[in-house]
């Protein structure tokens, strides 16, 4: 008889019978729904709205807009293939690192480390999560208004602003945004426009 650990493992093999799949599905339902509740709770109470991206968003898509996996009793009238699909959807969610609060935080920590190493910055994972938020983040604001700017150019501009943070903030106070040192004319142009168009967002990013 398969345990939860067996079902979650790489070596798990789907039972050949409908009853077998239903039995294994039932063993994971509570765990999966508990994780969905935890993500929703953390997103609301801890302000970690980004938790509802990644695994959670995929799960809700698989559930066709629902926010919980159905009990095995509610799907027992489906055919074998339909139940197998439900099982695969649930396993994909549970096996994803981003199905847990710790997993998402680890992802952000790793992404922040890679970003800072690549661009020579020292942003925190919270700052970068906020910057890249798909609904309210500065990155989305920039790209939606300036679709012709390459992502790498935007990143280099933000990195230069961060590296020259004290000078940038001082210049913003003086409303003088023309003299930031850069190694690229295009990046220089982007920086100047960013500081003109998104001064409040930039200031919040640097001072948060």
Secondary structure as the mmCIF struct_conf table of DSSP 4:
data_model
#
loop_
_struct_conf.conf_type_id
_struct_conf.id
_struct_conf.beg_label_comp_id
_struct_conf.beg_label_asym_id
_struct_conf.beg_label_seq_id
_struct_conf.end_label_comp_id
_struct_conf.end_label_asym_id
_struct_conf.end_label_seq_id
HELX_RH_AL_P HELX_RH_AL_P1 UNK A 4 UNK A 8
BEND BEND1 UNK A 9 UNK A 9
TURN_TY1_P TURN_TY1_P1 UNK A 10 UNK A 11
BEND BEND2 UNK A 16 UNK A 17
HELX_RH_AL_P HELX_RH_AL_P2 UNK A 18 UNK A 45
BEND BEND3 UNK A 46 UNK A 46
HELX_RH_3T_P HELX_RH_3T_P1 UNK A 49 UNK A 52
BEND BEND4 UNK A 53 UNK A 53
TURN_TY1_P TURN_TY1_P2 UNK A 54 UNK A 54
HELX_RH_AL_P HELX_RH_AL_P3 UNK A 55 UNK A 62
TURN_TY1_P TURN_TY1_P3 UNK A 63 UNK A 65
BEND BEND5 UNK A 67 UNK A 68
HELX_LH_PP_P HELX_LH_PP_P1 UNK A 69 UNK A 71
HELX_RH_AL_P HELX_RH_AL_P4 UNK A 72 UNK A 75
TURN_TY1_P TURN_TY1_P4 UNK A 76 UNK A 77
BEND BEND6 UNK A 78 UNK A 78
HELX_RH_AL_P HELX_RH_AL_P5 UNK A 80 UNK A 95
BEND BEND7 UNK A 96 UNK A 96
HELX_RH_3T_P HELX_RH_3T_P2 UNK A 97 UNK A 99
BEND BEND8 UNK A 100 UNK A 100
HELX_RH_AL_P HELX_RH_AL_P6 UNK A 101 UNK A 119
TURN_TY1_P TURN_TY1_P5 UNK A 120 UNK A 120
HELX_RH_AL_P HELX_RH_AL_P7 UNK A 125 UNK A 131
TURN_TY1_P TURN_TY1_P6 UNK A 132 UNK A 132
TURN_TY1_P TURN_TY1_P7 UNK A 134 UNK A 136
HELX_RH_AL_P HELX_RH_AL_P8 UNK A 138 UNK A 145
TURN_TY1_P TURN_TY1_P8 UNK A 147 UNK A 148
BEND BEND9 UNK A 149 UNK A 149
HELX_RH_AL_P HELX_RH_AL_P9 UNK A 151 UNK A 163
TURN_TY1_P TURN_TY1_P9 UNK A 164 UNK A 164
HELX_RH_AL_P HELX_RH_AL_P10 UNK A 165 UNK A 173
TURN_TY1_P TURN_TY1_P10 UNK A 174 UNK A 175
BEND BEND10 UNK A 178 UNK A 178
BEND BEND11 UNK A 183 UNK A 183
HELX_RH_AL_P HELX_RH_AL_P11 UNK A 185 UNK A 197
BEND BEND12 UNK A 198 UNK A 198
HELX_RH_AL_P HELX_RH_AL_P12 UNK A 199 UNK A 207
#
